[in-house]
Amino acid sequence: MTPLTRAELGALGEQLAVEHLRSLGLRVLDRNWRCRYGELDVIAADDRACVAVFVEVKTRTSDRFGGVEQAVTPQKVRRLRRLAGLWLAAQEVSWSQVRIDVVGVRIGRGSPPQISHLSGVG
């Protein structure tokens, strides 16, 4: 079996993250939303609490470059907030709360994928 390209690895990680979010009862509203300032990986809704959840997905094959906590810097959180604001401005629905989460997907050879979920990072 040939190794996955970075794009394939990212797409697989994102799909696993979406399945994880759905298993928690979240409804996926959008994926790979883009504007001139960047991209939001997954936008989901927690309908029970009327919360819009903006999810950054980090897919890794090892922890060589640090874990999920190290992958989302304060600068990255500021960028995600800006993008979330732009997405929200284009919506007709109003949300009582907004949250930014990070889902880390670690895909190792021969072992099942490991998912970590940090809720409310910014």
Summary of the structure (lengths in Angstrom):
residues: 122
radius of gyration: 14.5
end to end distance: 39.1
largest distance: 46.9
contacts: 345
relative contact order: 0.21
helix: 31%
strand: 35%
